[in-house]
Amino acid sequence: MMEKDGEGSAVPADPVRSFEQWKKRYSRTKARVKRERVSGRKRPEWQVERDYISQLVSRYPGIEPDSAVKFSDFPISKKTLLGLQQNRFRQPTRVQRQTLAPALQGRDVLAAARTGSGKTLAFVVPLLEALYRRQWAPEDGLGALVLAPTRELAYQTFTLLRQVGCNHDLSAALLVGGTDVQAESERISRTNIVVCTPGRLLQHMDQSPGFTASGLQLLVLDEADRILDLGFADTLNAIVENLPRSRQTLLFSATQTRSVEQLARLSLRDPEYVWVHETARFPTPATLEQAYLVCELHHKVNTLYSFIRSHLSKKVIVFFACCKEVQYLFRCFCRLRPGIPVLALHGKQPQMKRVEVYRDFSRKQKAVLFATDVAARGLDFPAVNWVLQYDCPEDADTYIHRVGRTARYKEGGEALLLLLPSEEKAMVAQLEGKKVPITKIQVNPEKVQSVEQKLQAFLAQEKEQKERAQRCFMSYLRSVYLMKNKDVFDVCKLQLQPFALSLGLAVAPRVRFLSKVQRAEGEQEEEQEQELSDFKAQLKGRSRAEEQESSESEDGSGSETDQKESRTILGGAGDSDEEDLRDLDLLTVKRRDVFNLAGEQDSGEGAEDGEQQPAEKKTTTTEKETKYKEAKKILKRKFQVNTKVGFTEEGEAVQLWPPAQRVVAGGEEEEEEEEEEGVSGINVDRARERLKREDQEFDKQEYSRRVKAKHREKRLKEREARREASRRGGRGPGESDDEEDEVVAYLANHSEDEFDPSTLPDPDRPHAPSSSSEEEEEEEEDEVTPPGKRQRSAAGSRGEEQDLIATKKKKKTTPQLEEEHAVLDTGLSLAEDEELVLQLLGGR
């Protein structure tokens, strides 16, 4: 054996000393074995385990991260070391060395490191050790909680947790959307470790009665900034408030933002900050080659197809802005058959499909994955050669996370970004601000293959594919419009028709929100120009007013014309330049004479108030002129009111919306009187009187209509009662209830070929004059009643439909039928005659 002295040089070991140490150790072991034999029993396993754990804990203060070369150099349990060894984790990365020491000691940690640096394993090992130190069992409930922003990242974390902790007696569960909530809630009370997304965890907190987090020991937030970016800030605050404060918290992310720092202040206690690559030259790995390409929007599809055709032996991830874009282009490229497997991963897929795509792409050696930003964070796909960003990322941090899917750990990779000419300047400036080393390249146009005609052929064959193309078009424009950074994303600069042709569409779909945006921008420019002209006019008016005042002060009391001019300038009723001053409302205060104080002063006081009367008239004219100007602006915008037209039973067109105004007698005379008086605008008093008269007339008509409807209903009920009485009293021996059913069924028939019994006259009253007058009244009511109310009144209840069938027909009796009815005399009562006629007609 060789020993080292204090300076580090090797010296020969003392054999005598070594032998003495060995002798003492052997004697102690022998004495312990002898005691155990005398007592007749061995030490229990729990006591041996407890002593082992106490030895590990005693080594925690002496951890030296910089000198640790292997995981075995850290005070980690044998079960965890065996799991690491089985999965070929031997040497810890830099972030793992810096994180393990404070995390094992029970301190809160806020760590930031590059993508692919091993952050997941940096919190999985302390998590397992924390529960192992406390001898956590399944019946102890929830002990550790891991929150991830996406389902794929949660699934990846859960898989690594199962691999490393396979030797521990702990239970774990994966809680994400798209799974059975009821089955999860039944087993969640016996789960020790939960890996989940924030939304599903909050759902279990609200709905699962067996879920409790009172004994939680460790909380882990993976990609904490992404959790906040996805809009889970309120959800995360609600979760943290329901967790015990005595827990240990670990926060990990590739980019730490201000929101994460605020969250750390709320949920972390005296945290240990671990900034692994804080002093690094670049935020991306040094083995990553990055470039960007300026490309027109309608050339992107051809560029993507040409890129895939030239990299058939590579493993490529293509990032898009929205799910509809992934769905459409994935189906198109499957039909185009580029010669390499094409997969799609986006948030609209079912959970099992997303897991299947994740596994499939991880196993393949060469493939293309079309994905949204659900695959941009934390996912560890092995051996990815290229990351192609088809759409511009939201910001520089999103770019860093996207390119982090390649060049992981010590491997190499390449990244390409496609930018529009309108996006190049601002986006490149952002990347330079983050110190991202990126270079511009150009594409050989001779190598680009066009696929527009093939896409058009696909859309002509399949209607569903055409609908997907339209949704892709709309979704992309909406995603660009909703981006916050308007310096990079300007939806008004996009060429819509060429973009639609590149997707295979013959005509660009109508984009309503885009037309609104363009109209709003035009109105905003007009308003800015108007404000500028108003401000200039205001300055001009002020200068004129000052000159007038100075001239009056010099000349004394000016002439009446000068006073009128000054009053005009100050009052705001001058020429066209000063008219725009009133809309600005900067230096003048408009007051309304609500209580008619000016009128009282005019009547009560003398000549002084008489001088104020013209100014009062001027203020009223200015108000009306401004309303006229506003109406003129509205007419310039060319608003078109939608109209709705209905048709009566006679086939006449009736306007349902907007409702036609009723014209009452005297309205034209009043308008002529107003025109003669020369008053423009609306006379409120006369309008109120006119509306009152119209309401009275309408109420009278509505009341008469309702009264007539009640009388009609009453007559029908009386007639039905008389029929029932006659049937009960005069029914023959061979008659039965079936005949009555047949009569009712016949009455409900609306065919034109058969005879309609409803045309028969009413036997209980004089038929000729009364029926015709009644029908005329109904026709008048239908003409007066509005179509909408006529439909509502005709709807009624289902039980009265058969009673109203005869009245809805409105068919007048023929003279021949009246004569036959008048001449024929059977010697029976009228009810019996009616019943006999109905039976004869039913027999026919």
Residue pairs with C-beta under 8 A, 6 or more apart in sequence:
1 13
1 18
2 10
2 11
2 12
2 13
3 10
3 11
3 12
3 13
4 10
4 11
5 11
36 42
36 43
46 135
49 135
50 135
52 77
53 77
53 132
53 133
53 135
56 75
56 76
56 77
56 133
57 75
57 133
59 75
60 75
60 101
60 104
60 105
61 105
63 74
63 75
63 100
63 101
63 104
63 105
65 97
65 98
65 100
65 101
66 97
67 73
68 74
68 92
68 97
69 91
70 90
70 91
70 92
71 81
71 84
71 89
71 90
71 91
71 92
71 125
72 81
74 92
74 100
74 101
74 104
75 104
76 104
76 125
76 129
77 128
77 129
77 132
79 128
79 132
79 165
79 167
79 168
80 125
80 128
80 129
80 132
80 164
80 165
80 167
80 168
82 167
83 163
83 164
83 165
83 166
83 167
83 168
84 90
84 125
84 164
86 163
86 166
87 163
87 164
89 121
89 164
92 100
92 118
93 117
93 118
93 121
93 122
93 409
94 113
94 117
94 276
95 111
95 113
95 117
95 118
95 119
95 122
95 274
95 276
96 118
96 121
96 122
96 125
98 111
98 274
98 276
99 109
99 111
99 122
99 123
99 126
99 250
99 274
100 122
100 125
100 126
102 109
102 272
102 274
103 109
103 122
103 123
103 125
103 126
103 248
103 250
104 126
104 129
106 130
106 248
107 248
107 270
107 271
107 272
108 248
108 249
108 250
108 268
108 269
108 270
108 271
108 272
109 249
109 250
109 251
109 271
109 272
109 274
110 251
110 256
110 260
110 264
110 268
110 271
110 272
110 273
110 274
111 119
111 122
111 250
111 251
111 252
111 253
111 273
111 274
111 276
112 252
112 253
112 254
112 255
112 256
112 274
112 275
112 276
112 277
112 278
113 119
113 252
113 254
113 274
113 276
113 277
114 254
114 276
114 277
114 280
114 283
114 284
114 285
114 404
115 254
115 378
115 400
115 401
115 404
115 405
115 408
116 285
116 380
116 404
116 407
116 408
116 409
117 276
117 277
117 409
118 409
119 222
119 252
119 254
119 378
120 156
120 157
120 160
120 222
120 378
120 380
121 160
121 164
122 252
123 146
123 220
123 222
123 250
123 252
124 157
124 160
124 161
124 164
124 165
125 164
126 218
126 250
127 144
127 146
127 161
127 193
127 218
127 220
128 161
128 164
128 165
128 168
128 170
130 143
130 144
130 217
130 218
130 248
131 143
131 144
131 168
131 170
131 192
131 193
131 217
131 218
132 168
134 143
134 217
136 143
136 170
136 192
136 217
137 169
137 192
138 169
138 170
138 171
138 190
138 191
138 192
139 190
140 192
140 215
141 189
141 190
141 191
141 192
141 212
141 215
142 188
142 191
142 192
142 194
142 211
142 212
142 213
142 215
142 216
143 170
143 192
143 193
143 215
143 216
143 217
143 218
144 192
144 193
144 194
144 216
144 217
144 218
144 219
144 220
145 193
145 194
145 196
145 201
145 213
145 216
145 218
145 219
145 220
145 243
146 154
146 157
146 161
146 193
146 194
146 195
146 196
146 220
146 222
147 196
147 197
147 198
147 201
147 219
147 220
147 221
147 222
147 227
147 236
147 239
148 154
148 157
148 195
148 196
148 197
148 222
148 223
148 227
148 378
149 197
149 198
149 222
149 223
149 226
149 227
149 229
149 230
149 232
149 377
149 378
150 197
150 226
150 374
150 377
150 378
151 176
151 177
151 178
151 197
151 351
151 354
151 374
152 345
152 354
152 358
152 374
152 375
152 379
153 222
153 223
153 377
153 378
153 379
154 174
154 176
154 195
154 196
154 197
155 174
155 176
155 355
155 358
156 358
156 378
156 379
156 380
157 195
157 222
158 172
158 174
158 195
161 172
161 193
161 195
162 172
165 172
165 193
170 192
170 193
171 190
171 191
171 192
171 193
172 191
172 192
172 193
172 194
172 195
173 184
173 187
173 188
173 191
173 193
173 194
173 195
174 195
174 196
175 184
175 188
175 194
175 195
175 196
175 197
175 200
175 201
175 204
176 196
176 197
176 200
176 351
177 197
177 199
177 200
177 351
178 350
178 351
178 352
178 354
179 351
181 200
181 203
181 204
181 207
184 204
184 208
185 204
185 207
185 208
185 209
185 210
185 211
186 210
188 194
188 204
188 208
188 210
188 211
189 210
189 211
189 212
194 201
196 204
198 227
198 232
198 235
198 236
198 239
199 232
199 235
201 239
202 235
202 238
202 239
204 211
205 211
205 213
205 239
205 242
213 242
213 243
213 244
214 244
215 244
216 243
216 244
216 247
217 247
217 248
218 247
218 248
218 249
218 250
219 240
219 243
219 247
219 248
219 249
219 250
219 267
220 249
220 250
220 251
220 252
221 227
221 236
221 249
221 250
221 251
221 252
221 263
222 252
222 253
222 378
223 252
223 253
223 254
223 377
223 378
224 251
224 252
224 253
224 260
224 263
225 253
225 255
225 256
225 257
225 259
225 260
225 397
226 253
226 377
226 401
227 236
228 236
228 257
228 259
228 260
228 263
233 259
236 263
237 266
240 266
240 267
249 267
249 268
249 269
249 271
251 260
251 263
251 264
251 268
251 271
253 260
254 377
254 400
254 401
254 404
255 283
255 397
255 400
255 401
257 397
264 271
277 283
281 435
282 435
282 436
282 437
283 400
283 434
283 435
283 436
284 290
284 400
284 403
284 404
284 407
284 436
284 437
285 404
285 407
285 408
285 413
287 407
287 410
287 411
287 412
287 413
288 403
288 406
288 407
288 412
288 413
288 414
288 415
289 412
289 413
289 414
289 415
290 403
290 414
290 415
290 416
290 417
290 436
290 437
290 438
290 439
291 414
291 415
291 416
291 417
291 438
291 439
291 440
291 441
292 416
292 417
292 418
292 419
292 424
292 428
292 438
292 439
292 440
292 441
293 303
293 416
293 417
293 418
293 419
293 440
293 441
293 442
293 443
294 419
294 420
294 421
294 424
294 440
295 303
295 418
295 419
295 420
295 443
296 420
296 421
296 495
296 498
297 420
297 494
297 495
297 498
297 499
297 502
298 495
298 498
298 499
298 501
298 502
299 448
299 502
300 390
300 418
300 502
301 329
301 451
301 452
301 455
301 502
301 503
302 448
302 449
302 450
302 451
302 452
302 502
303 418
303 443
303 448
304 318
304 329
304 388
304 390
305 333
305 336
305 338
305 449
305 451
306 443
306 447
306 448
306 449
307 388
307 416
308 316
308 333
308 338
308 340
308 368
309 338
309 339
309 449
310 447
311 385
311 386
312 338
312 339
312 340
312 366
313 366
314 366
314 385
314 386
315 364
315 365
315 366
315 367
315 381
315 383
315 384
315 385
315 386
316 367
316 368
316 369
316 384
316 385
316 386
316 387
316 388
317 368
317 369
317 371
317 375
317 381
317 384
317 386
317 387
317 388
317 405
317 406
318 368
318 369
318 370
318 371
318 388
318 389
318 390
319 371
319 372
319 373
319 375
319 376
319 387
319 388
319 389
319 390
319 391
319 393
319 402
320 326
320 329
320 370
320 371
320 372
320 390
320 391
321 372
321 391
321 392
321 476
321 479
321 480
322 372
322 475
322 476
322 478
322 479
323 346
323 347
323 348
323 372
323 475
324 468
324 471
324 472
324 474
324 475
324 476
325 391
325 472
325 475
325 476
326 344
326 345
326 346
326 370
326 371
326 372
327 344
327 346
327 348
327 468
327 472
328 465
328 468
328 469
328 471
328 472
328 503
329 370
329 472
330 342
330 343
330 344
330 370
331 465
331 468
332 451
332 455
332 458
332 465
332 504
333 342
333 368
333 370
334 342
335 454
335 458
336 451
336 454
338 368
340 366
340 367
340 368
341 364
341 366
341 367
341 368
342 367
342 368
342 370
343 357
343 360
343 361
343 367
343 368
343 369
343 370
344 357
344 369
344 370
344 371
345 354
345 357
345 358
345 361
345 369
345 370
345 371
345 372
345 374
345 375
346 370
346 371
346 372
346 374
347 372
347 374
349 357
357 369
358 379
360 367
361 367
361 369
361 381
362 381
362 382
365 383
369 375
369 381
373 398
373 402
375 405
376 398
376 401
376 402
376 405
377 401
379 405
380 408
381 405
383 411
384 405
384 406
384 408
384 413
385 406
385 413
385 414
386 406
386 413
386 414
386 415
386 416
387 402
387 403
387 405
387 406
387 413
387 414
387 415
387 416
388 415
388 416
388 418
389 399
389 402
389 403
389 415
389 416
389 417
389 418
390 418
391 418
391 476
391 479
392 417
392 418
392 419
392 420
392 423
392 427
392 488
392 489
393 399
393 402
393 417
394 483
394 484
394 485
395 430
395 485
396 430
396 431
396 433
396 434
396 436
397 434
399 417
399 431
399 436
400 434
400 436
402 415
403 413
403 415
406 413
406 414
406 415
407 413
416 441
417 438
419 427
419 428
420 493
420 494
422 490
422 493
422 494
423 488
423 489
426 485
426 487
426 488
427 488
428 438
430 488
431 438
452 501
452 502
452 504
455 469
455 502
455 503
455 504
456 504
456 506
458 465
458 504
459 465
459 466
459 469
459 504
459 505
466 504
466 505
469 503
469 504
469 505
470 505
470 509
472 503
473 499
473 500
473 503
473 505
473 508
473 509
474 509
474 511
477 491
477 494
477 496
477 511
477 514
478 513
480 489
480 490
480 491
480 494
481 489
481 491
481 513
481 514
481 517
483 489
491 514
491 517
492 514
492 517
492 518
492 521
496 508
496 511
496 514
497 507
497 508
499 508
500 506
500 507
500 508
500 509
523 637
530 580
530 583
531 584
533 580
534 580
534 581
534 583
534 584
535 584
537 577
537 578
537 580
537 581
538 581
538 584
538 586
538 587
540 577
540 578
541 569
541 574
541 577
541 578
541 581
542 587
544 569
545 566
545 569
545 570
548 562
548 565
548 566
548 569
549 566
551 558
551 562
552 558
552 562
552 566
558 566
567 614
567 615
567 618
568 574
568 578
568 618
569 578
571 615
571 618
571 619
571 622
572 578
572 579
572 581
572 582
572 588
572 622
573 579
573 618
573 619
573 621
573 622
573 625
579 625
579 629
581 588
582 588
582 590
582 622
582 625
582 626
583 626
583 629
590 623
593 599
593 616
598 612
598 613
598 616
601 609
601 612
602 609
602 610
602 612
602 613
624 680
624 681
627 681
628 680
641 658
642 657
643 655
643 657
643 658
644 655
644 656
644 657
645 653
645 654
645 655
645 656
646 653
646 654
646 655
646 656
646 787
647 653
647 654
648 654
648 782
648 787
649 782
654 787
656 787
656 788
659 786
662 694
662 697
662 698
664 690
664 693
664 694
664 697
667 690
670 686
670 690
674 683
674 686
701 784
701 785
705 781
705 784
705 785
705 793
708 777
708 781
709 793
712 807
713 800
716 803
716 804
716 807
717 803
718 764
719 762
719 764
720 803
722 764
722 831
723 831
723 834
723 835
725 831
726 829
726 831
726 832
726 835
727 740
727 835
730 829
730 831
730 832
730 835
739 839
739 842
742 842
743 838
743 839
743 842
744 802
746 757
746 838
746 841
746 842
747 757
747 758
747 802
747 805
747 806
748 802
748 805
750 805
755 841
756 809
756 811
757 806
757 837
757 838
757 841
758 805
758 806
758 807
758 809
758 811
759 809
759 811
759 812
759 813
759 817
760 813
760 817
760 821
760 834
760 837
761 767
761 768
761 771
761 813
761 817
761 818
761 821
762 770
762 771
763 830
763 831
763 833
763 834
764 830
767 813
767 818
767 821
768 813
768 818
771 812
771 813
772 812
775 810
775 812
778 807
778 810
779 810
782 790
785 793
794 804
794 808
796 804
826 832
826 833
826 836
828 836
